[in-house]
Every structure is written in C-alpha cells, then in structure tokens.
C-alpha cells in the first residue's frame, strides 16, 4: 500500500523534482486562487449588482476579456520567443495585479459602473494575450521534454485546485461582505507569482536560442499551416473554447434564473465542477504522452454530459453532472496542449502556443455573446445546447477525417521540423 502510494506520487508529481518548477507551482497556485475569486466576484457584480440578471451583459464582459487575443496572438508569440519568458511574465503579472487593484478600488469606493468593468476586462485581455503563451512556453524551459506532459498536467492541477477553493470562498465573501474583498485578494495574489519568478535559479533554466530578425510572426503562422496535426488540434480546441467552455455564463444563469439560487450556491457550482477538472488534471499528470483516442473520448464525453446539464431537472442534478463535464473538458484541453507543445519546434513554441491560446480563449469573443444572447432569448438551457451541438459536430468531423484520410497521430518522438526548413516569406 505504502509503496503504491509512493509510486503514484513519484509519477504524478514528477516535475516537483525540478526546484524551479516547485517554486513556480506554489506561486501559480496562490495566484490562481485569486483569479477564480475574481471571476466569481466579477460575474456576480455584473449579473446582480450592475444589471438585472443580464446574460447579454455578462457575455459581453466575458468576450471583452478575450477580444484582443486573436489580434495580438501572432505578435505576442513573437515577443515571447524573442525575449526571456521569465522577464515577460514578471511584466505581465505585475500589470495584471495593478489592473485588478484598480477595479477593486472602484468597487470599494462604490464608484464602479458597467462601462468600467468593460474597460477592466478589455485591459486584462490585452495583458493576458502576452501572459498566457509566456506561461505555457515557460514550462519547457523549466523541465525537459520528457516531463512536459507531466508539467502541463500539474499546471492544470494547480488551476483546478484553485478552482475548488476560489469560487466557494468568493461566494461566502459575497454573501457576507459583497464583491470587494474577493477582488482585493486577487489583486494581492499576484505578489506570490512575482516572488516565485524572482526566486528562480536562472542557471537551471534551459531557454531555446531566441529568434532574431524580421518575419517572426509570419514564420509562426506558416509553421502551423504546414503541420496538419497541429491544425486539427486547433480546430478542436476552437470549437470547445468558443461554444462549449462558457460556464462562466451558463453556471451563473442556470443558478440564478433557472434554479433561483443565491451567491453561495452559484459559487459552489464552480467548486463542484473543479472536482472533475482536478481529477482530469491528476490523470493528465500521470499520462506520459498525449493520445488521439484520449482526446476523442474526452470530446465525445463532453458532448454527452453538456447535453445532460441542459436537461437537468434541478440544481442538485445539474451540480452533480458538472463533475464529469469538467473532467471531459479538461481531458481535451490538457491532451491538446501537451500534443501542441511536443509537436512544436522549441524556437517557435511561443508563437504556436500564442495561436493555440487565441483559439482556446479568443474564441470566447465569438461564443460568449452568442451564448449570452441565446440565454436571454430562449433561456439558459439553450445556451448549454449550443455547446453540445458544436462539439458533437466536431466529433463527427474529426471521425470522418480519420476514416477518409491518414489517421491523426501525436508522436512525441518524431522530430519537429526545424524553423529554418519551414517555408515562409522573408
């Protein structure tokens, strides 16, 4: 028994053998707890304090957080590949902290208006456009390739452990004091990430040789265009991120408009869903290599359970089925992220991951207003069905592609095409 637990821990937490990654994980966990508290408080601020349960307004705020990412992604990726990722992160994390502090000050002084929340969301989105690819690409500088899949899973574990703690804690704070305290906690939590980055031993990092010269942005786009496996993964994550992963909206509207629940029960939905996503993260950390079958099972499972959520007869059934829905959703995203990192040349990883992030999160620019509007016109249940239909069509499309063309494969042992061999305009 004890030996089995030791083997489980050694495999699941393999990246903790790297001291820089341990420090990064600790800082990220604290910051992620603050992020989930912020999300819950921000949603409640818009949905209850500033509007009369407007799904459309909530969808617009969500979309504004990601409006910059599709446009900035190619340049953000070029910046991440050209400069030290650690330095980029120190700048972006500091700016995110200041932005969060600004919104908290408006809330604390009772001066906040909906347009200011829109501006906060837009500013945050601009910063995140650079922060997200830097964080994802920084993984491969802290750990070697044989630990990338584990580290991606561990990052998801941190994010989803925070997702268990953050929304529930935020819901309790909202019920007792309003949205202000949760927002202040988030603003202060960025100090933990900055401390972790400052404490790193830079001699133990192994960054790739930075790309110099013109054409870096076009080079990244050309690289993705010439890699079919990466392209198919991009289509999958775009559909899931755009139409399926809108629980920031659907959980809020289902809790308040369909089931008539309050702040604590709404916050609990995020915590309950995180049980499933945390389980998927633990499984991902133990997975040595991403597999096509795992990705497709996760995508099909998400379609089924998302449909079940739309038909849930009461709050408790809805809450229960958030667990397998979250597990399937994160299985898709962790498998896709690991596959993209392993398939990308190190010198181009920042640009490829910037485009990947733009599709996962930037697709919300399209999906969130649609889902929010559908919720206002037809009802929150139909908002969930939008995601079910979109991901179901994606499953069918990929399976048809698999049957009619050469099968999709994730082969981490296949050497990526060096950037100098990729055709691109000078």
Helices and strands as residue ranges (DSSP letters): H 2-12, G 14-17, H 19-44, I 45-50, H 55-64, H 69-82, H 85-108, H 114-142, G 145-147, H 148-177, H 180-198, G 202-204, H 216-225, H 228-239, I 240-244, H 247-253, I 254-258, H 263-286, H 292-311, H 315-343, G 346-348, H 349-360, H 364-377, H 380-404, G 419-421
